[in-house]
């Protein structure tokens, strides 16, 4: 069965009968005014350019145009028509640099702790969406696959440090590849990779992958 996507707009159709009443009132007013002026034949000659038929035609054009706009806004749909696409969740993989340079104290207490606080706030914002975690330094590891268990995600972030990835370096490209592989390409979700690094030891492949 055909149906309208926005039934609330159909209430505007109630304006059309009111416009019809207004049009009828205007016609009566014109007729009365003509009689008050004087001789009807003389008045007819003076307003020879006026045509009641054209006046009615213009009114009907306006009515049909307005009805078309209202029905168009209400959006009549066929059975089985595609419903608006709805977001089916977000998958976010965080790639966190845990090289020893992240322990630098130029940001208090250190860069790594500042990064942790940023990730905690991000997790809180994502509500019921899924989080994954990749840790990297000289190597990259998938520390936590995508999960909606946010308390566990925060625990993994809390335990992240240079000791988890003993090989030093900053393999950003490898981290991005691993983060991308954590997504399920068959799932209809928004996917995002959040890279957090101090930017030292630039990887020449990272920019291409990003």
N, C-alpha and C positions, 0 to 999 in steps of 0.2 A: 504494500500500500504506500502511496506517495505520502510524504510528510514534510513539514517545514522544520528547518534546523533552528530557527529563532521564532518561536510562536509569539513571543512578546511584541514583535513588530507588527503583528496582525491587528493589534489594538488600534493602530493608527488608521486603519480603514474606517473607523467610526467617524473620522473627520469628514469623509466624503458625503454622507447624508447631510451633515451640517452645512457643507458648502452648497449642496443642492437647495437647502432651505434659504440660504443667503442669496443664491442666484434668483430664486423665485421672488424674494422680497425686493430685490433690485429691479426686476422687471415690473412689478406692481408700482414701485415708486416712480419709475420712468413714465408709466402710463398715466398715473395721477398727475405728475408734474406737467405732462403734455396737455392734459385737459385744463389745468389751471392757467396755462399760458394764454390760451384763447382758441381761435378757430383751428380745428384739427387739420384741415386741408392746408392752411397756411403754415402751421408748424411742420407738417410733413414735407413741405417744399423747403423749409429752412434747414431741416435735418435730413435732406435727401441722401446724404452719404451714409446715414446710419441704417444698418440692416439687422433686424432682430435675428434673422437666420444666421448671419455671420457671428453675431454676438453669442448665440447658442453654440455654434460650432467651436468657437474659441474656448468656451467654457468646457465643452465635452473633451476637447484635446487636453486641457489642463487636468481634468479629472482622470482621464485614462493614463496620462503621463505620471501623475502622482500615484495612482494605483500600481502602475508598473514598478515604480521606484520602491514602494513599500513591499510588494511581493518579491522583488529582487533581493531586498535586504533580508527578508524572511527566509530566502534560499530554499525553494522547493526541491526536494531530493527524491530520486527514484529508489525503489526497494533495493537494498544491498549496496547503496552508494557508499563510497569510502568515507568513513568517519574521520574527523580530524586526527592527525597523528599525535599520539600522546607519548611523552617521554617514559621509557620503561626503566628508569634508573640510570645511575652514573657509576662507571668503573674508573677508579683513579689509582694509578701505580706511582708511588713516590720513590724516586731514585735519590738516595741520601749518600753524600760523600762522607766517609768515616776515616779518611786519611788523617795522619797525625797533625797535619796543618790545621785541621778543624778544631784542635785543642788550643789554638792561639787565643790569648786573652785580650785581644784588641776590642772585642765585644764581651761584656761581662755577663756571666762568669767566663764563658768561652764561646767560640763560634758554634760548636756542636750543640751546646745547651740552648742557645738562641734558636737554632734550627729545630730542636725538639719542641720548643714552645710554639713555634710556627705550625708544626705538623699537628700538635694537639688541637690547636684552634681550628685547623682545616678539618680534622676528623669530626670535631663537634659540629661544624657547619654542614657536613655531608649527611647528617642524620642516619638514614637507613641504607645509604649507598655503600658499595663495596670498596675496600681499600686493599692495596697490595704494597709490598715493600721490597725494594732492591737496595742492598748495601754495596758500596764499591770503594775501592782505593786502587791498588795495583791490579786487582781482579774484581769481578762483579758477581754477586750471588743473589739469587731470589730468596730472601730471608723469610718472606711471608706471601703465599699466594693470595689471590683476591678473596676477601672475606667480609662479611657484614658484622663480624664480631669485633666491635670497636674497642672494648676493653682490652682484648688480646692484642689488637693492633697497637694500642698505646704501650703495652708491656714490651712488645718487640722494639718499638722506637726507644723506650727507656733503656733497654739493654744494648742498643746499638753503640759501638765504639770501635776504635782502631784495633783492638784485640780480636775482633770478629773477623777482620780481613787483614791478616798479618803482612801480606805483600803490599808494599807501599807504592804509591803512584796515584794517578787520577785518570782511569780509563772511562771517560765519559761516553764514548761511542759504544763500548761494550755494555755499559749500564743501560743505555737507551735501547739497544737491541734486545737485551734481556727483559726490560720493562715492557716493550712492545709485544714480546712473545707471551707475556703473562695474560694478555687479553684473549678472549674467545671470539674469533672473527665471525662466528655464526650467530652470536647474540646481538640483538637489536638494542644496543645501549650506546649512550654517549661515553666516549673513552678519552682519557686524558692522562698525560705523564707529567708529573711535577718533579723537576730536577732541582736539587738543592746542593750547591757546591761552593767552595770558596774561590773557585776559578783558577787555582794554581795547576801547573803542569798541563797546559792545554793539549787536548787530543785533536789532531787535524781532521779526523773523520766525524767528530761530534756535530759540527755545524751542518754537514750534509744530512746526517740522520735527523737532526731536529727539524 
